[in-house]
Amino acid sequence: MEPIGPLLFPRRHQISANVIVPNGGAEGVITCCGAFSAGWSLYVKNGKPIFRYTCFEIADITIAGADQIPERNVTISTEFIPERSREGRGTLKLSVNGQIVGEGVLKRSLFRHCLEPFEVGRDSIA
Protein backbone atom coordinates (compact mmCIF):
# COMPACT_ATOMS: atom_id res chain seq x y z
CA MET A 1 0.00 0.00 0.00
CA GLU A 2 1.09 3.59 -0.52
CA PRO A 3 1.61 4.28 3.21
CA ILE A 4 4.80 2.19 3.08
CA GLY A 5 6.07 3.98 -0.05
CA PRO A 6 7.69 7.39 -0.25
CA LEU A 7 5.57 10.52 0.29
CA LEU A 8 6.35 12.42 -2.89
CA PHE A 9 3.66 15.01 -3.53
CA PRO A 10 3.29 17.92 -2.93
CA ARG A 11 6.97 18.01 -1.91
CA ARG A 12 9.85 18.72 -4.26
CA HIS A 13 11.24 15.40 -5.45
CA GLN A 14 12.87 13.44 -8.24
CA ILE A 15 12.19 9.97 -9.56
CA SER A 16 14.96 8.32 -11.59
CA ALA A 17 15.01 4.93 -13.25
CA ASN A 18 17.85 3.27 -15.10
CA VAL A 19 16.21 1.34 -17.92
CA ILE A 20 17.65 -1.03 -20.51
CA VAL A 21 15.77 -0.58 -23.78
CA PRO A 22 16.41 -3.58 -26.05
CA ASN A 23 16.48 -3.58 -29.85
CA GLY A 24 12.91 -3.13 -31.01
CA GLY A 25 12.04 -0.92 -28.04
CA ALA A 26 10.10 -1.47 -24.85
CA GLU A 27 6.77 -0.51 -23.30
CA GLY A 28 5.29 -0.62 -19.84
CA VAL A 29 5.14 0.84 -16.37
CA ILE A 30 8.35 2.02 -14.76
CA THR A 31 6.76 3.04 -11.45
CA CYS A 32 3.31 4.06 -10.25
CA CYS A 33 1.13 4.73 -7.24
CA GLY A 34 -2.59 5.09 -6.77
CA ALA A 35 -5.39 4.43 -9.20
CA PHE A 36 -7.45 5.91 -12.01
CA SER A 37 -9.18 8.45 -9.75
CA ALA A 38 -6.11 9.61 -7.82
CA GLY A 39 -2.60 8.53 -8.64
CA TRP A 40 0.37 8.77 -10.93
CA SER A 41 2.33 6.59 -13.33
CA LEU A 42 5.66 6.89 -15.14
CA TYR A 43 5.66 4.59 -18.15
CA VAL A 44 6.77 4.07 -21.75
CA LYS A 45 4.26 3.84 -24.60
CA ASN A 46 4.97 3.88 -28.34
CA GLY A 47 8.64 4.30 -27.49
CA LYS A 48 8.15 7.56 -25.57
CA PRO A 49 8.26 8.29 -21.84
CA ILE A 50 4.99 9.46 -20.31
CA PHE A 51 4.00 10.76 -16.89
CA ARG A 52 0.29 10.65 -16.03
CA TYR A 53 -1.20 12.30 -12.94
CA THR A 54 -4.87 11.91 -11.99
CA CYS A 55 -6.70 13.96 -9.39
CA PHE A 56 -10.40 13.08 -9.37
CA GLU A 57 -10.90 14.38 -12.93
CA ILE A 58 -10.40 17.98 -11.77
CA ALA A 59 -6.66 18.23 -12.38
CA ASP A 60 -5.61 15.28 -14.55
CA ILE A 61 -2.61 15.72 -16.82
CA THR A 62 -0.50 13.65 -19.21
CA ILE A 63 3.05 14.79 -19.91
CA ALA A 64 4.58 12.96 -22.86
CA GLY A 65 8.18 12.99 -24.00
CA ALA A 66 8.71 14.54 -27.41
CA ASP A 67 11.18 11.95 -28.70
CA GLN A 68 11.60 8.19 -28.85
CA ILE A 69 13.75 6.63 -26.13
CA PRO A 70 17.00 5.28 -27.61
CA GLU A 71 17.60 1.53 -27.68
CA ARG A 72 20.29 1.24 -25.01
CA ASN A 73 20.77 1.96 -21.32
CA VAL A 74 18.92 5.17 -20.47
CA THR A 75 17.90 7.11 -17.39
CA ILE A 76 14.30 8.29 -17.34
CA SER A 77 13.47 10.79 -14.65
CA THR A 78 10.93 13.28 -13.38
CA GLU A 79 11.38 16.33 -11.21
CA PHE A 80 8.47 17.97 -9.39
CA ILE A 81 8.96 21.59 -8.33
CA PRO A 82 6.09 22.75 -6.09
CA GLU A 83 4.79 26.31 -6.00
CA ARG A 84 3.97 25.90 -2.29
CA SER A 85 0.28 26.53 -2.90
CA ARG A 86 -2.57 25.11 -0.86
CA GLU A 87 -3.59 23.03 -3.90
CA GLY A 88 -0.15 21.39 -4.25
CA ARG A 89 0.38 23.01 -7.66
CA GLY A 90 3.77 22.65 -9.31
CA THR A 91 5.80 21.98 -12.44
CA LEU A 92 6.80 18.47 -13.47
CA LYS A 93 9.76 17.99 -15.80
CA LEU A 94 10.26 14.71 -17.67
CA SER A 95 13.82 13.88 -18.75
CA VAL A 96 15.76 11.23 -20.64
CA ASN A 97 19.49 11.04 -19.96
CA GLY A 98 19.39 14.45 -18.28
CA GLN A 99 17.68 16.23 -21.18
CA ILE A 100 14.18 17.60 -20.62
CA VAL A 101 11.78 15.97 -23.11
CA GLY A 102 8.45 17.11 -21.62
CA GLU A 103 7.10 19.53 -19.05
CA GLY A 104 3.72 20.42 -17.59
CA VAL A 105 1.94 21.99 -14.63
CA LEU A 106 0.10 19.89 -12.09
CA LYS A 107 -2.77 22.14 -10.99
CA ARG A 108 -3.28 20.02 -7.87
CA SER A 109 -1.38 17.24 -6.16
CA LEU A 110 -2.26 15.03 -3.24
CA PHE A 111 -0.11 13.68 -0.43
CA ARG A 112 -1.90 10.31 -0.63
CA HIS A 113 -3.28 8.52 -3.68
CA CYS A 114 -5.94 6.11 -2.43
CA LEU A 115 -4.91 2.78 -1.00
CA GLU A 116 -3.36 1.40 -4.19
CA PRO A 117 0.25 0.30 -3.81
CA PHE A 118 3.47 2.04 -4.77
CA GLU A 119 4.98 -0.26 -7.40
CA VAL A 120 8.11 -0.50 -9.51
CA GLY A 121 8.13 -2.23 -12.89
CA ARG A 122 4.41 -2.95 -13.03
CA ASP A 123 0.88 -1.81 -12.22
CA SER A 124 -0.81 -4.85 -10.69
CA ILE A 125 -4.20 -3.16 -10.36
CA ALA A 126 -4.60 -1.75 -13.90
C-alpha positions, -999 to +999 in steps of 0.1 A: +000+000+000+011+036-005+016+043+032+048+022+031+061+040+000+077+074-002+056+105+003+063+124-029+037+150-035+033+179-029+070+180-019+099+187-043+112+154-054+129+134-082+122+100-096+150+083-116+150+049-132+179+033-151+162+013-179+177-010-205+158-006-238+164-036-260+165-036-299+129-031-310+120-009-280+101-015-248+068-005-233+053-006-198+051+008-164+084+020-148+068+030-115+033+041-103+011+047-072-026+051-068-054+044-092-075+059-120-092+084-097-061+096-078-026+085-086+004+088-109+023+066-133+057+069-151+057+046-181+068+041-218+043+038-246+050+039-283+086+043-275+081+076-256+083+083-218+050+095-203+040+108-169+003+107-160-012+123-129-049+119-120-067+140-094-104+131-094-109+144-129-104+180-118-067+182-124-056+153-146-026+157-168-005+137-192+030+148-199+046+130-229+082+130-240+087+145-274+112+119-287+116+082-288+137+066-261+170+053-276+176+015-277+203+012-250+208+020-213+189+052-205+179+071-174+143+083-173+135+108-146+109+133-134+114+163-112+085+180-094+090+216-083+061+228-061+048+263-060+040+259-023+003+265-029-026+251-009-036+230-039-002+214-043+004+230-077+038+227-093+058+220-124+068+185-135+098+180-158+103+147-177+138+139-187+158+112-206+195+110-200+194+145-183+177+162-212+142+176-206+118+160-231+085+171-216+071+195-190+037+204-176+019+220-146+001+199-121-028+221-110-033+200-079-014+172-062-023+150-032-001+137-004-019+103-006-033+085-037-059+061-024-049+028-010-034+014-042+003+003-038+035+020-048+050-003-074+081-005-095+081-022-129+044-029-130+009-018-122-008-048-107-042-032-104-046-018-139 
